[in-house]
Amino acid sequence: MTETLEQNVIKTEQKVNLVEGKFTPSEASHVVNALIEQKINFHKVQRLRMCEGFEDSDTSYMNGRVKELMNEKQIAKDYINIARREGYDVIINGTLEITFTKK
């Protein structure tokens, strides 16, 4: 964890290594799909929560984000299929960076 103080602004950063290593295309596909599916499910649950008790909630942002994630999932699938077809392993490095600031 890193903390810095610049002109009365405190910034804290934490990095979490979610996934790192060399995978077969099948393993890589499983890992990437699981991560993206979790993110999609998060947005779906958030959308449902917004609609509870208020059916006219504007969930267009979340609907759009789910569509973007579905597109990203397909792109990842296509990319991993190239590795499968060409006989490559897949290296995945996924670091989650969490930062917050306070003035």
Protein Blocks (a to p, Z undefined) as FASTA:
>chain_A
ZZddeehiacddddddfbgcdddfklmmmmmmmmmmmmmmmmmmmmmmmmgopakbcfkl
mmmmmmmmmmmmmmmmmmmmmmmmnopacddddddddddddZZ
